[in-house]
Amino acid sequence: MPSWSEILDEINVLLHKEKNDQAFDVIRNKYLKHLCDYTKRDVIVYAADWTGSGLHPELVSINDGDIQGFMQAIYRLKNPNLDLILHTGGGSAEATEAIVSYLRQKFTHIRVFIPQAAMSAGTMLACAGDEIWMGKQSSIGPIDPQFILQTSVGPQAFPAQAILDQFDLAQKECIQDPRKLQSWYPMLGQFGPALLVRCRDQIDFGKSVVNNWLKSYMFKDLPDSNLPEKISDYLSDHSNFKTHGKHIDINLARDNGLKVFALEDDQTLQDLILSVFHSVTLSLSQTSAAKLITNNIGGCFVKNAKKMTNNRLIHQVVNIPS
């Protein structure tokens, strides 16, 4: 398997010696074709430059605009079996539900590969696969919903369950000693009256869709199994993790019931997956691309981050046809 730096060398040869300004696409497509030739399955990569890039969340999160990207990636694919490679920090649970609905109408069997990390809504998306494949370096994460709220120190992310727990604690303490209401009021006053209902609804929504996907796909041959409910409860319970950014490795994912295969068990497959991953992350880190949704026949949807002007995001979407 070529390393990240060796693939970068390949790209640089095309860019600088052969003056090919499509070098990133050429090398990425080469490794995608190698993977497809080995598996005899179609491949889609969904990847965003979310690991420390500093890009606006609108660009790197799962959102409703990604449906157009998946439409581009699915166009002209004929195989009923799909390998979906994910690299995402998460995003909208509602958009994820729409993506899953679309993918499951187009493909009979889906394997989800996580070469590095698929967190939050990315984990939800992985749970809609028939199989998950991870390496020793791979991670998924909790699916407990987060709320971005305006506070006196600016916008802050709060776990929905932490908000509910805080209200429960405030209620308990104020009943025991009404004088404590004065201390709690400035903190609780930041939250709108409907927030508690929204928190409960979002927790229930995420848990419900993951439970249904696990029943319908990963554990469809075990209709009486309680594993889907057990797994969805585990992943959505903030108290199991204490932080939304908790990394769940392959062993912990397996211990909690998910059907996870080890990339290391098929060395050729692992090499091919990681070669695709390296070529994709190089496209993200070395160009203006913030997000790629691409396939094994050259179809590619690219969302480019151009610049920030007066705190306003300027970006463009480029479609490279199949």
SVG drawing of the C-alpha trace seen along z (x, -y; Angstrom):
<svg xmlns="http://www.w3.org/2000/svg" viewBox="-42 -43 51 57">
<polyline fill="none" stroke="black" stroke-width="0.4" points="0.0,0.0 1.4,-3.4 1.6,-5.8 0.0,-9.2 3.4,-10.8 3.9,-8.4 0.5,-9.3 1.3,-12.9 4.5,-12.3 2.3,-10.8 0.2,-13.9 3.2,-16.2 4.7,-14.4 1.4,-15.0 1.1,-18.5 4.6,-19.8 6.4,-17.6 3.5,-16.7 1.6,-20.0 -1.7,-18.1 -4.0,-20.4 -6.4,-17.5 -3.8,-15.5 -5.8,-15.2 -8.8,-13.8 -6.7,-11.5 -4.9,-9.9 -8.1,-9.7 -10.0,-8.1 -7.2,-5.6 -7.4,-4.3 -11.2,-4.2 -11.1,-2.1 -8.6,0.3 -11.0,0.7 -14.0,1.3 -12.0,3.8 -11.2,5.8 -14.7,5.7 -16.9,5.8 -19.1,3.3 -19.8,-0.4 -18.1,-2.9 -19.1,-6.3 -16.9,-8.4 -18.4,-11.0 -15.7,-13.0 -15.3,-16.5 -12.3,-18.5 -13.6,-18.6 -10.5,-17.6 -9.0,-20.8 -9.5,-22.7 -11.2,-25.7 -13.8,-25.8 -17.3,-27.0 -19.6,-24.2 -22.0,-24.9 -19.4,-23.5 -18.2,-20.4 -21.3,-19.2 -23.9,-16.7 -26.7,-18.9 -29.6,-18.9 -27.4,-20.1 -25.6,-16.8 -28.6,-15.1 -27.6,-16.9 -24.1,-15.5 -25.3,-12.0 -27.5,-12.4 -24.4,-13.2 -22.4,-10.3 -25.2,-7.8 -25.8,-8.9 -24.9,-6.1 -24.0,-3.6 -25.6,-0.2 -24.4,2.2 -27.0,3.0 -24.2,3.4 -22.5,0.3 -19.4,-0.4 -19.8,-3.7 -16.6,-5.3 -17.3,-7.9 -15.1,-10.6 -17.3,-13.1 -17.7,-14.8 -21.5,-14.7 -24.2,-17.2 -28.0,-17.2 -29.8,-14.1 -32.7,-15.0 -30.5,-15.4 -28.9,-12.0 -32.4,-10.4 -33.0,-11.8 -29.6,-10.5 -30.3,-7.0 -33.8,-6.9 -32.3,-7.8 -29.4,-5.3 -31.5,-2.4 -33.9,-2.9 -31.0,-2.7 -28.9,0.1 -29.7,3.6 -26.6,4.1 -24.4,1.4 -21.1,1.8 -19.9,-1.2 -16.1,-1.8 -14.6,-4.1 -10.9,-4.6 -10.6,-7.2 -13.8,-8.6 -17.5,-9.0 -18.9,-10.8 -22.3,-11.8 -24.7,-11.9 -21.9,-10.1 -22.3,-7.2 -26.0,-7.3 -25.4,-7.0 -23.0,-4.0 -25.7,-2.3 -27.9,-2.2 -25.4,0.1 -25.6,3.9 -22.1,4.0 -19.5,1.6 -15.8,2.0 -13.2,0.4 -9.5,0.5 -7.5,0.3 -7.3,-3.5 -11.0,-4.0 -13.7,-5.5 -17.4,-6.2 -19.1,-8.3 -22.1,-9.0 -25.3,-10.1 -26.7,-12.2 -28.0,-15.5 -26.3,-18.8 -27.9,-22.3 -26.0,-25.4 -27.3,-28.1 -26.5,-31.8 -24.9,-32.6 -23.3,-35.6 -20.0,-34.4 -21.2,-33.6 -22.7,-30.5 -22.0,-27.3 -22.8,-23.6 -24.8,-21.8 -25.8,-18.1 -29.5,-17.8 -29.4,-15.4 -27.1,-17.8 -29.7,-20.5 -32.4,-18.2 -30.2,-17.1 -29.5,-20.7 -33.2,-21.6 -33.8,-18.5 -31.1,-19.5 -32.3,-23.1 -35.8,-22.0 -34.7,-19.7 -32.5,-22.2 -35.1,-25.0 -37.8,-22.8 -35.4,-22.0 -34.3,-25.6 -36.3,-28.3 -33.5,-30.8 -31.3,-29.0 -33.7,-30.1 -31.8,-33.4 -28.5,-31.6 -30.1,-29.4 -32.1,-32.1 -29.3,-33.7 -28.2,-30.3 -31.7,-29.0 -32.8,-32.3 -30.6,-31.7 -32.8,-28.9 -36.2,-29.3 -39.3,-27.7 -39.7,-25.1 -36.1,-23.9 -36.9,-21.0 -39.5,-19.6 -37.0,-20.0 -34.3,-18.2 -36.5,-15.2 -37.8,-15.1 -34.3,-15.2 -33.1,-12.4 -36.1,-10.3 -35.7,-11.0 -32.1,-9.9 -32.7,-6.8 -35.7,-5.8 -34.2,-6.1 -31.1,-4.3 -33.1,-1.5 -35.3,-1.2 -32.2,-1.1 -30.5,1.5 -33.6,3.7 -34.2,3.2 -30.6,3.7 -27.8,4.8 -30.0,7.2 -32.7,8.0 -31.9,11.7 -32.6,11.5 -36.1,10.1 -36.5,11.0 -33.2,9.6 -33.0,6.8 -29.6,5.7 -31.0,2.7 -32.7,1.2 -29.7,1.9 -27.3,0.3 -29.4,-2.8 -30.0,-3.3 -26.2,-3.0 -25.2,-5.4 -27.8,-8.0 -27.2,-8.1 -24.9,-11.0 -24.2,-9.6 -22.3,-6.7 -19.7,-9.1 -19.8,-12.4 -18.6,-14.1 -20.0,-14.2 -16.6,-13.8 -15.9,-10.4 -14.2,-8.1 -15.6,-4.5 -13.0,-2.1 -13.7,1.2 -13.5,3.2 -16.0,1.0 -18.3,0.9 -18.3,4.7 -18.7,5.1 -21.9,3.1 -23.4,5.3 -22.6,3.6 -21.7,5.9 -18.2,4.6 -15.6,6.3 -11.9,5.6 -10.1,4.1 -7.0,5.9 -8.7,9.3 -8.4,8.5 -5.1,6.9 -5.7,6.2 -9.0,4.6 -7.5,2.5 -4.7,1.3 -7.2,0.3 -9.5,-1.5 -6.6,-3.4 -5.2,-4.4 -8.6,-5.9 -8.8,-7.6 -5.3,-9.1 -6.0,-10.4 -9.3,-11.9 -7.8,-13.6 -5.0,-15.0 -7.7,-16.5 -9.3,-18.1 -6.1,-19.3 -4.1,-20.5 -6.9,-22.2 -9.8,-24.5 -12.2,-21.5 -14.1,-21.4 -16.3,-18.3 -16.2,-15.6 -18.9,-13.2 -17.4,-11.0 -17.7,-7.6 -15.7,-5.0 -16.6,-6.1 -15.4,-9.7 -18.6,-11.4 -17.7,-14.0 -19.5,-16.7 -17.1,-19.2 -18.0,-21.9 -15.2,-24.5 -14.3,-26.9 -13.2,-30.1 -12.7,-32.6 -14.2,-34.4 -15.2,-38.1 -16.4,-40.2 -17.3,-36.9 -19.5,-35.9 -18.7,-32.6 -18.0,-32.7 -18.1,-29.3 -18.9,-27.6 -20.2,-24.2 -18.5,-22.5 -20.0,-19.5 -17.6,-17.3 -19.8,-15.1 -19.4,-11.4"/>
</svg>
